[in-house]
Amino acid sequence: MRSIHWMCYHPEHMPDALVCTNMLLRRFFLLNEMDASDPSQSNLYDSKYFIEKVLPTNLVDMAVDQCGSNIIGGNAPHVPEPMVQNLKAEFVSFESFLKAHTKYAQFLDVISKTSPCHNAKSGASNRGRRSAMESEISDKLERNAFRQRKVAICKIVIEAARRASDGWMDVLTFAGGWLVDLDDLASIDAESAVDAGEMELRAAEMKEIRSTVLPAAVSMLHDVLGKTASWMEQMVHDIVDQFGGNAAKDILVSLFHTFDETYRSSASQAP
């Protein structure tokens, strides 16, 4: 992996470094063998490590800038400008998927460690010695403490789910299509340094990656939404089981209003 640094010492080599970077990323994705039926088993550690720990952070921008500088200077770029734009889109596609996958792994960790159920009752042994007013006040305090705790854990789960789902939506709604070239490669000069055989191999590899990775992305987005809905359903049943009737309804209304932007906006504008 680190041999890519040899191509990053001089700006004029940056477009070639981007070519090799994407070549390695395609190989990592092809060897990963992601299974759409259980994509959570793929950690994609090699690709993530390569981008986060090995590559220069400004590689893509420098490659594009170098190509533009050559054109302005009247020099024919070693890697044609349309190809560099395609390489940039390819790299950003991989990067967006890896970021979404990291958020998905974080979501799975959060939802596995955050229980939707917990006991709200306390001090049951003292209830017989309380007056009716004391019991009513105690119950209200318990409900309020219970609601606040539910709000706190719901925010944790909902935020993790939102980040994960937004990540997968960024992949599935990627501008121009995920891992799809922006420019028609037929417009690239046939006499350029780009080898036609390499271009054909690249196109075939990208097509193969899309055929396995995009269904996995859909599956993981569905998993996030399904697990979140199931978790919220268990949380609602927990409230109803412990309080029942109007008390549970009041807690649920107050709880869900906490996450309702429309309600919060109208409430803050109320006289």
C-alpha positions in Angstrom: 0.0 0.0 0.0 2.6 2.5 1.1 4.5 2.3 -2.2 1.9 4.7 -3.5 3.9 7.4 -1.7 6.6 7.1 -4.3 4.2 8.7 -6.8 3.2 11.6 -4.5 6.6 13.4 -4.1 6.2 15.4 -7.3 2.9 17.2 -8.3 3.2 16.1 -11.9 2.9 12.5 -10.8 -0.4 13.0 -8.9 -2.8 12.0 -11.7 -0.9 8.7 -12.1 -1.0 8.2 -8.3 -4.8 8.6 -8.5 -4.9 6.0 -11.3 -3.0 3.5 -9.1 -5.0 4.4 -6.0 -8.3 3.6 -7.7 -6.8 0.4 -9.1 -6.0 -0.8 -5.6 -9.4 0.2 -4.2 -11.1 -1.7 -7.0 -9.0 -4.7 -6.1 -9.8 -4.4 -2.4 -13.5 -4.3 -3.2 -13.4 -7.2 -5.6 -11.5 -9.4 -3.1 -13.8 -8.4 -0.3 -16.7 -10.6 -1.7 -19.4 -8.7 0.0 -22.6 -10.7 0.5 -25.8 -8.7 0.1 -27.7 -11.2 2.3 -25.3 -10.5 5.2 -23.1 -7.4 4.4 -22.5 -6.7 8.1 -19.8 -9.5 8.0 -17.6 -7.3 5.7 -15.5 -4.8 7.6 -13.7 -3.4 4.6 -10.7 -2.7 6.9 -8.1 -2.7 4.1 -9.8 0.0 2.0 -10.5 2.1 5.1 -7.0 1.9 6.3 -5.6 2.7 2.9 -7.7 5.9 2.5 -7.5 7.1 6.2 -3.9 6.1 7.1 -1.9 5.8 3.9 -3.0 8.2 1.2 -2.2 11.9 1.3 -5.4 13.8 2.2 -5.1 16.1 -0.8 -4.3 13.5 -3.5 -7.5 13.9 -5.5 -7.5 17.8 -5.5 -3.8 17.8 -6.4 -4.3 15.4 -9.3 -7.2 17.5 -10.7 -5.2 20.8 -10.2 -2.1 19.3 -11.9 -4.1 18.3 -14.9 -5.6 21.8 -15.1 -2.2 23.4 -14.8 -0.8 21.4 -17.7 -3.8 22.4 -19.9 -3.3 26.1 -19.0 0.4 25.8 -19.7 -0.2 24.4 -23.1 1.2 21.0 -22.1 -0.7 17.8 -22.9 -1.5 16.1 -19.5 -0.2 12.5 -19.1 -3.7 11.6 -18.0 -6.4 13.4 -20.0 -8.6 15.9 -18.1 -11.9 13.9 -18.8 -10.2 10.8 -17.4 -9.0 12.6 -14.3 -12.6 13.8 -13.6 -13.7 10.2 -14.0 -11.0 9.0 -11.6 -12.1 11.7 -9.1 -15.7 10.5 -9.3 -14.5 6.9 -8.9 -12.5 7.7 -5.8 -15.3 9.8 -4.2 -17.7 6.9 -4.8 -15.4 4.5 -2.9 -14.9 7.0 -0.2 -18.6 7.7 0.3 -19.4 4.0 0.5 -16.6 3.4 3.1 -17.9 6.3 5.2 -21.4 5.0 5.1 -20.2 1.5 6.0 -18.4 3.0 9.1 -21.5 4.8 10.2 -23.5 1.5 9.7 -21.0 -0.4 11.9 -21.4 2.4 14.5 -25.2 2.1 14.3 -25.0 -1.7 14.9 -22.8 -1.2 17.9 -25.1 1.5 19.4 -28.4 -0.5 18.9 -26.8 -3.7 20.3 -25.7 -2.0 23.5 -28.8 0.3 24.0 -31.8 -1.5 25.5 -35.2 -0.1 24.7 -36.6 -1.4 28.0 -35.9 -0.5 31.6 -37.7 -0.4 34.9 -39.4 2.8 35.9 -40.8 1.8 39.3 -38.9 2.6 42.5 -39.8 2.7 46.2 -42.6 0.3 45.9 -42.1 -0.8 49.6 -43.0 2.7 50.8 -46.2 3.1 48.9 -48.4 1.8 51.7 -47.2 4.6 54.0 -47.8 7.4 51.5 -50.8 9.7 51.3 -52.8 9.9 48.1 -51.1 13.2 47.3 -47.7 11.9 48.0 -48.3 8.9 45.8 -49.5 11.1 43.0 -46.5 13.4 43.2 -44.2 10.4 43.4 -45.8 8.8 40.4 -45.4 12.0 38.4 -41.8 12.3 39.3 -41.2 8.7 38.3 -42.9 9.2 35.0 -40.9 12.4 34.3 -37.6 10.7 35.2 -38.6 7.7 33.1 -39.5 10.0 30.1 -36.3 11.9 30.4 -34.3 8.6 30.4 -36.2 7.4 27.4 -35.6 10.7 25.5 -31.9 10.3 26.2 -31.6 6.8 24.9 -33.9 7.5 22.0 -31.7 10.4 20.9 -28.7 8.1 20.9 -30.3 5.5 18.7 -32.1 7.9 16.4 -29.0 9.9 15.8 -27.0 6.8 15.0 -29.7 5.6 12.7 -30.0 9.0 11.0 -26.2 9.1 10.3 -26.2 5.6 8.9 -29.3 6.0 6.7 -28.0 9.4 5.4 -24.7 7.7 4.6 -26.4 5.0 2.5 -28.7 7.5 0.8 -25.6 9.5 -0.2 -24.3 6.3 -1.9 -27.6 5.4 -3.6 -28.3 8.9 -4.8 -24.7 9.7 -5.8 -24.6 12.4 -8.5 -24.3 10.7 -11.9 -24.6 7.3 -10.3 -22.3 5.5 -7.8 -19.1 4.3 -9.5 -20.2 5.6 -12.9 -18.0 7.7 -15.1 -18.9 11.4 -15.5 -17.4 11.8 -18.9 -17.7 9.6 -22.0 -14.3 7.9 -22.4 -14.8 7.8 -26.1 -14.0 11.6 -26.0 -10.5 10.8 -24.8 -7.8 11.1 -27.5 -6.9 7.7 -28.9 -3.3 8.8 -28.9 -3.2 9.6 -25.2 -1.2 7.7 -22.7 -4.2 5.9 -21.4 -4.1 2.3 -22.5 -7.4 1.1 -24.1 -7.0 -2.4 -22.6 -6.7 -0.8 -19.1 -9.8 1.3 -19.7 -11.8 -1.8 -20.7 -10.5 -3.7 -17.6 -11.4 -0.8 -15.4 -14.9 -0.5 -16.8 -15.5 -4.3 -16.3 -14.2 -4.1 -12.7 -16.4 -1.1 -11.9 -19.5 -2.9 -13.3 -18.7 -6.0 -11.3 -18.3 -4.0 -8.1 -21.6 -2.1 -8.7 -23.4 -5.4 -9.2 -22.4 -6.6 -5.7 -22.0 -3.5 -3.7 -25.1 -1.5 -4.5 -27.5 -4.4 -3.5 -25.5 -4.6 -0.3 -26.0 -0.9 0.3 -29.7 -1.3 -0.2 -29.7 -4.2 2.2 -27.8 -2.3 4.9 -30.1 0.7 4.5 -33.1 -1.6 4.9 -31.4 -3.1 8.0 -30.9 0.3 9.6 -34.5 1.3 9.1 -35.9 -2.1 10.1 -33.8 -2.4 13.3 -34.6 1.2 14.3 -38.4 0.6 13.8 -38.2 -2.7 15.8 -36.3 -0.9 18.6 -38.8 1.9 18.8 -41.7 -0.6 18.8 -40.1 -2.4 21.8 -39.6 0.9 23.5 -43.3 1.8 23.1 -44.5 -1.6 24.4 -42.2 -1.1 27.4 -43.9 2.2 28.3 -47.4 0.8 27.8 -46.6 -2.3 29.8 -45.3 -0.3 32.7 -47.8 2.5 32.8 -50.7 1.6 30.6 -53.7 3.8 29.8 -53.5 7.6 29.8 -50.2 7.8 31.6 -48.4 5.8 28.9 -50.1 8.0 26.2 -48.9 11.2 27.9 -45.4 9.8 28.1 -45.4 8.8 24.4 -46.8 12.0 23.2 -44.3 14.0 25.2 -41.5 11.7 24.1 -42.2 11.8 20.3 -42.8 15.6 20.4 -39.2 15.8 21.5 -38.1 14.5 18.0 -40.8 16.4 16.1 -39.2 19.5 14.5 -42.5 20.9 13.4 -43.9 20.6 17.0 -40.8 22.2 18.5 -40.9 25.1 16.1 -44.6 25.8 16.6 -44.2 25.5 20.4 -41.3 27.9 20.5 -43.4 30.5 18.5 -46.5 30.1 20.7 -47.3 33.2 22.8 
